[in-house]
Amino acid sequence: MRISDILNKERIKVKLRSKSKPDAIKELVDLMGSSDSVLDNKEVLKSIVEREKASSTGIGNGVAIPHGKCAGVKNMIGSLGIVKEGIPFDSIDGKPANIVFMLVAPVGPSGPHIKALSVVSRILNNADTRRKLLNCNTPEEVASVLENEEKNIFNKSF
């Protein structure tokens, strides 16, 4: 599964309005709401909030990857928001998050969900990629950066 299979430009916001973690999560869930993959927005929000209560998905270096599994989606779906000034996300390094990539998978086998999280994490772990994303002005630019970085990862892996 590729990033482009779960994230399209309609679910990318280069200027997330939110100033807090709960608001960012809600804004990203709302971005998913128009997708045919989403059956129940409230269930999606609940799954993300519950997962976040267990431990923060702020992985550091300005990145957060809130995620969950629930019956509120038919297939895996993602949304992404960029907050150039950053928002507090209880990150492991104590720094605010500038790039928030949300991933929600249906209830079932964890393999695809874990693989998608791994790919997203690997892409966003690269400082140059994060810099490129923060300099994007349109969802199309973000999608292009992610697609190119994903190709680089897969070309190096095989």
NUDREN-999407 format. One record per residue (C-alpha): x, y, z; residue number from 1. Coordinates in pm, 1 decimal. Example, Ala and Ser with C-alpha at 12.3 -4.5 7.8 and 13.67 -1.06 7.14 Angstrom:
2
+----------+----------+----------+-----+
!       xx !       yy !       zz ! pos !
+----------+----------+----------+-----+
!   1230.0 !   -450.0 !    780.0 !   1 !
!   1367.0 !   -106.0 !    714.0 !   2 !
+----------+----------+----------+-----+
This chain:
158
+----------+----------+----------+-----+
!       xx !       yy !       zz ! pos !
+----------+----------+----------+-----+
!      0.0 !      0.0 !      0.0 !   1 !
!    127.6 !    341.4 !    -97.5 !   2 !
!     69.2 !    676.0 !     71.9 !   3 !
!   -122.7 !    788.1 !   -237.1 !   4 !
!   -366.3 !    499.3 !   -175.5 !   5 !
!   -467.4 !    641.0 !    162.2 !   6 !
!   -407.4 !   1015.7 !    128.1 !   7 !
!   -526.4 !   1242.1 !   -150.1 !   8 !
!   -501.3 !   1617.7 !   -192.8 !   9 !
!   -859.1 !   1673.4 !    -67.0 !  10 !
!   -743.2 !   1550.0 !    274.7 !  11 !
!   -430.8 !   1766.8 !    293.6 !  12 !
!   -442.4 !   2107.7 !    457.5 !  13 !
!   -126.9 !   2319.1 !    429.4 !  14 !
!   -252.9 !   2573.4 !    682.2 !  15 !
!   -419.6 !   2388.6 !    964.8 !  16 !
!   -620.3 !   2644.8 !   1167.9 !  17 !
!   -600.4 !   2455.6 !   1495.7 !  18 !
!   -393.1 !   2580.9 !   1785.6 !  19 !
!   -436.9 !   2278.0 !   2012.5 !  20 !
!   -398.5 !   1902.5 !   1988.9 !  21 !
!   -772.8 !   1826.1 !   2034.2 !  22 !
!   -868.3 !   2085.4 !   1772.9 !  23 !
!   -608.5 !   1953.6 !   1526.0 !  24 !
!   -738.0 !   1599.3 !   1568.9 !  25 !
!  -1096.8 !   1715.5 !   1508.2 !  26 !
!   -994.8 !   1923.9 !   1205.8 !  27 !
!   -812.2 !   1628.0 !   1049.5 !  28 !
!  -1103.7 !   1391.8 !   1118.5 !  29 !
!  -1335.4 !   1647.5 !    955.0 !  30 !
!  -1109.4 !   1646.3 !    647.0 !  31 !
!  -1171.0 !   1271.6 !    618.5 !  32 !
!  -1548.0 !   1313.0 !    651.9 !  33 !
!  -1616.7 !   1373.2 !    285.3 !  34 !
!  -1453.1 !   1045.3 !    180.9 !  35 !
!  -1652.8 !    739.5 !     78.1 !  36 !
!  -1420.0 !    541.9 !    307.2 !  37 !
!  -1565.9 !    705.0 !    619.2 !  38 !
!  -1883.7 !    550.2 !    758.7 !  39 !
!  -1899.5 !    735.6 !   1090.7 !  40 !
!  -1696.9 !   1050.2 !   1168.3 !  41 !
!  -1782.5 !   1030.6 !   1539.0 !  42 !
!  -1645.1 !    676.8 !   1559.2 !  43 !
!  -1325.8 !    786.8 !   1384.1 !  44 !
!  -1280.3 !   1078.6 !   1624.0 !  45 !
!  -1347.8 !    854.1 !   1924.3 !  46 !
!  -1085.4 !    598.4 !   1809.9 !  47 !
!   -818.7 !    866.7 !   1765.6 !  48 !
!   -894.7 !   1032.6 !   2099.8 !  49 !
!   -888.7 !    696.2 !   2280.7 !  50 !
!   -556.4 !    604.8 !   2120.9 !  51 !
!   -415.5 !    943.6 !   2214.5 !  52 !
!   -519.7 !    889.4 !   2579.4 !  53 !
!   -311.7 !    569.4 !   2588.0 !  54 !
!      1.2 !    759.4 !   2480.8 !  55 !
!     76.8 !   1061.7 !   2268.3 !  56 !
!    146.7 !   1008.4 !   1901.6 !  57 !
!    376.0 !   1312.3 !   1894.0 !  58 !
!    691.2 !   1133.6 !   1776.5 !  59 !
!    919.9 !   1436.0 !   1793.7 !  60 !
!   1105.3 !   1651.0 !   1541.4 !  61 !
!    785.8 !   1847.1 !   1475.4 !  62 !
!    586.6 !   1538.1 !   1374.3 !  63 !
!    273.5 !   1374.9 !   1513.9 !  64 !
!    104.5 !   1067.5 !   1369.4 !  65 !
!   -231.4 !   1027.5 !   1542.0 !  66 !
!   -381.9 !    695.4 !   1441.7 !  67 !
!   -644.2 !    440.3 !   1529.4 !  68 !
!   -855.5 !    149.9 !   1417.6 !  69 !
!  -1233.4 !    153.8 !   1418.2 !  70 !
!  -1551.3 !     32.5 !   1252.9 !  71 !
!  -1611.4 !    388.7 !   1133.2 !  72 !
!  -1404.5 !    338.0 !    815.5 !  73 !
!  -1433.3 !     89.6 !    527.5 !  74 !
!  -1064.6 !    101.6 !    436.9 !  75 !
!   -750.5 !    274.8 !    554.0 !  76 !
!   -760.2 !    651.0 !    514.3 !  77 !
!   -530.0 !    939.8 !    597.4 !  78 !
!   -531.1 !   1315.1 !    634.5 !  79 !
!   -245.2 !   1557.5 !    684.2 !  80 !
!   -218.0 !   1904.8 !    825.8 !  81 !
!     71.5 !   2147.6 !    841.2 !  82 !
!    100.0 !   2407.3 !   1116.6 !  83 !
!    408.9 !   2616.6 !   1048.4 !  84 !
!    405.1 !   2781.6 !   1392.4 !  85 !
!    351.7 !   2441.9 !   1556.9 !  86 !
!    101.1 !   2320.7 !   1814.9 !  87 !
!    162.6 !   2146.1 !   2146.4 !  88 !
!    116.9 !   1772.0 !   2090.5 !  89 !
!    273.5 !   1616.1 !   2401.0 !  90 !
!    561.6 !   1503.4 !   2180.0 !  91 !
!    836.8 !   1286.4 !   2321.0 !  92 !
!   1089.3 !   1564.6 !   2265.6 !  93 !
!    860.5 !   1829.2 !   2420.3 !  94 !
!    854.7 !   2032.3 !   2097.6 !  95 !
!    541.0 !   2137.9 !   1909.7 !  96 !
!    418.5 !   1947.5 !   1604.1 !  97 !
!    427.5 !   2116.3 !   1265.2 !  98 !
!    329.7 !   1814.8 !   1055.5 !  99 !
!     33.6 !   1606.3 !   1169.8 ! 100 !
!    -40.5 !   1293.8 !    966.1 ! 101 !
!   -356.1 !   1109.8 !   1073.9 ! 102 !
!   -411.8 !    747.3 !    980.8 ! 103 !
!   -726.4 !    542.3 !   1048.3 ! 104 !
!   -773.7 !    176.8 !    959.6 ! 105 !
!  -1072.5 !    -54.6 !    983.2 ! 106 !
!  -1093.3 !   -313.1 !   1259.0 ! 107 !
!   -916.9 !   -629.3 !   1150.0 ! 108 !
!   -564.2 !   -748.5 !   1086.1 ! 109 !
!   -302.2 !   -502.0 !   1210.8 ! 110 !
!    -44.8 !   -573.6 !    940.5 ! 111 !
!   -152.3 !   -311.2 !    683.8 ! 112 !
!   -203.0 !    -48.0 !    956.1 ! 113 !
!    142.3 !   -112.9 !   1105.7 ! 114 !
!    304.4 !   -109.4 !    761.1 ! 115 !
!    140.0 !    223.9 !    674.6 ! 116 !
!    251.2 !    374.0 !   1007.1 ! 117 !
!    602.6 !    251.8 !    939.3 ! 118 !
!    615.7 !    407.2 !    592.6 ! 119 !
!    474.2 !    739.7 !    715.1 ! 120 !
!    716.5 !    744.7 !   1007.7 ! 121 !
!   1011.3 !    663.9 !    784.8 ! 122 !
!    922.5 !    939.5 !    538.8 ! 123 !
!    868.0 !   1200.9 !    810.4 ! 124 !
!   1183.1 !   1101.1 !    997.4 ! 125 !
!   1388.3 !   1268.4 !    724.8 ! 126 !
!   1475.6 !   1630.1 !    813.0 ! 127 !
!   1496.3 !   1732.7 !    447.0 ! 128 !
!   1149.0 !   1592.2 !    380.7 ! 129 !
!   1006.1 !   1779.1 !    678.3 ! 130 !
!   1165.4 !   2101.6 !    553.3 ! 131 !
!   1018.3 !   2047.2 !    205.0 ! 132 !
!    671.8 !   1981.7 !    349.4 ! 133 !
!    683.4 !   2296.0 !    562.7 ! 134 !
!    766.8 !   2497.8 !    250.5 ! 135 !
!    470.7 !   2363.1 !     51.6 ! 136 !
!    194.0 !   2605.8 !    -35.8 ! 137 !
!    -62.7 !   2368.3 !   -186.3 ! 138 !
!   -195.5 !   2019.3 !   -118.1 ! 139 !
!    -63.0 !   1916.0 !   -460.3 ! 140 !
!    290.4 !   2013.2 !   -357.4 ! 141 !
!    257.8 !   1812.4 !    -34.2 ! 142 !
!    130.5 !   1507.5 !   -224.2 ! 143 !
!    420.2 !   1536.4 !   -469.4 ! 144 !
!    682.0 !   1556.9 !   -192.2 ! 145 !
!    534.4 !   1252.5 !    -16.8 ! 146 !
!    513.6 !   1054.1 !   -339.4 ! 147 !
!    875.8 !   1130.9 !   -429.4 ! 148 !
!   1001.7 !   1047.3 !    -80.7 ! 149 !
!    807.5 !    722.2 !    -79.6 ! 150 !
!    960.5 !    626.4 !   -416.3 ! 151 !
!   1306.8 !    696.7 !   -274.2 ! 152 !
!   1239.1 !    471.1 !     25.0 ! 153 !
!   1109.4 !    183.7 !   -184.8 ! 154 !
!   1391.1 !    217.2 !   -438.7 ! 155 !
!   1647.3 !    194.0 !   -157.0 ! 156 !
!   1467.8 !    -94.7 !     14.6 ! 157 !
!   1466.5 !   -333.5 !   -280.1 ! 158 !
+----------+----------+----------+-----+
